[in-house]
Amino acid sequence: MKFAQRIVFAVAVSLVGVFFALPLTWLILAPFDANPTMAVRWPRWTLANFQRLADNPYAMGSIANSLIIALGTMAVVVILGTLASYALSRVRIPGRDGLLYGMLLLSSIVTGTAAMVPTFQLMNAIGLINTHTGVILVLSGGLLPTVVFILKDFMDSVPKTYEESARLYGAGPGRILADVVIPIARPGIAFVAIWAVVQVWGNFLVPYLLLRNPGSQPAAVLMYTFYTESGQADLRLISVFALVFAAPVLLIYFFVNRRFGFRFYGGIKS
């Protein structure tokens, strides 16, 4: 009986592995195929697709636009989320937990699609249409409740005795936050930083709504314009652009993982 269960489990795991491996295999092989299709196959090797991407006047600029929007949003949500979560963790105010859960609930219900019209009207009223600043502010507003909710648990885990010891040596609130709290909570901060980049990197609706100039649009929006003259999807351009599009997120992940780490460190006593 146990042997049969192990066989079923192994088959199920193998099917799930194949399910995830096939798209990744296509992503790696299709850019080097002279005539890529939707099927995963051994390519007819060529680098002409990369030259075609380089000849596109907006392709590489859209990657830079995506980096500006993603890193800008990450900086806003990490800075404001860290300050807000630390304040909510240490300051006792009536209805604090209800406020936090209410923000999280509203941010889940009122999505970008539901708030599309008022968001456009607000950005138009303050003159931020067709600017990266407007996109960063809108995306940051949607991510901040979740970021605060996540980081508050990390802030709660920081022993208050550490802060009390720092105060005895004359450290102010800013110094305590920078030298005591943030180093201990950095796994959580690193996590929300990567999470924010991933959420923003593939976002289509907000940039499509607010950015009208093709030269300022991110890669997620520009990719939808890659068609041939006959109206078919240009798989040669899409495949190589998808590979280039995925590379920055992977590089950012490995950099943050190497620099900050995603593990908790010992030596903390409650």
Salt bridges, closest charged atoms under 4 A:
ASP33 OD2 - ARG41 NE 3.07
ASP97 OD1 - ARG96 NE 3.51
ASP156 OD2 - LYS152 NZ 2.88
GLU163 OE2 - ARG90 NH2 2.53
GLU163 OE1 - ARG167 NH2 3.83
ASP179 OD2 - ARG175 NE 2.23
ASP234 OD2 - ARG52 NH2 2.80
